[in-house]
Amino acid sequence: MKAPLVRSVLFLPASNPRAIEKARGLNCDLVVLDLEDAVAPDMKAEARAAAVDAVRAGGFRGQVGVRVNAPGTAWGEADLAALTGVTLDWIVAPKVEEAGTVDAYEARMAEGVRLCAMIETPRALLDLRRIGAAGGPLGALMLGVNDLAKALGTGQAPDREPLKPWLAATVAAAKAHGLLAIDGVFNRLDDAEGLAAECAQGRLFGFDGKSLIHPEQIDTAHAAFSPTPAEVAEARAVVAAFAAPEAEGKGAIRVNGAMAERLHLVQAQALLDRAAACG
């Protein structure tokens, strides 16, 4: 399956009907109804039923997913059983630590549903290569920065200095196997400048999109993970230059004062395709 456009992944509690109804009108690429961290233990069953009802009712502008509880918890099996036969785009799996977990999900998932594996523990970091290569329904790796920072015992830093090796490693593991790489959440809701900076950092590292915790973060994520007009213009120039008769048979040509090789042509076309998908 061709990877979909996922610049924004908005998490909201499946137990909150007002949030779900509001989410139907949002321009988010992927809305995730959360059954895990955002739902208290005594609300798990109610949230599960609400998520199933919401997905069946539809009406969302973009893709829809559900974050289930991990299989080893008291609620994981019931979550997967409830989603059997429900038409949705993604299942988000928390705290995936080994490739075998992907196989376990595949056995319970309907064909056509993608799996997003959350990388949230030191064990997952040590097995990133195998997790990324698991195949099956796996369509994305998502870095769970809050749980990961807690497990690693890292301090807070505006530029996420302690997590930079794992940002890069997660992107590498995803891109090596044609998966989407989704950056973690930004927690400070009153810091628009900080959100924009972290989104820009995520794109610089190679992430395709960002996890979000509030609707007001959507536009910032879309701006960061969509090609800019300048990038589109440069890509069009590269494509046009290689299409010119004088470029026939050449592996490298000069475009706007810079050397462009055939690999840059491939990159330029991919950027134009992404720009078209972004609208």
Disulfide bonds with the S-S distance in Angstrom:
none
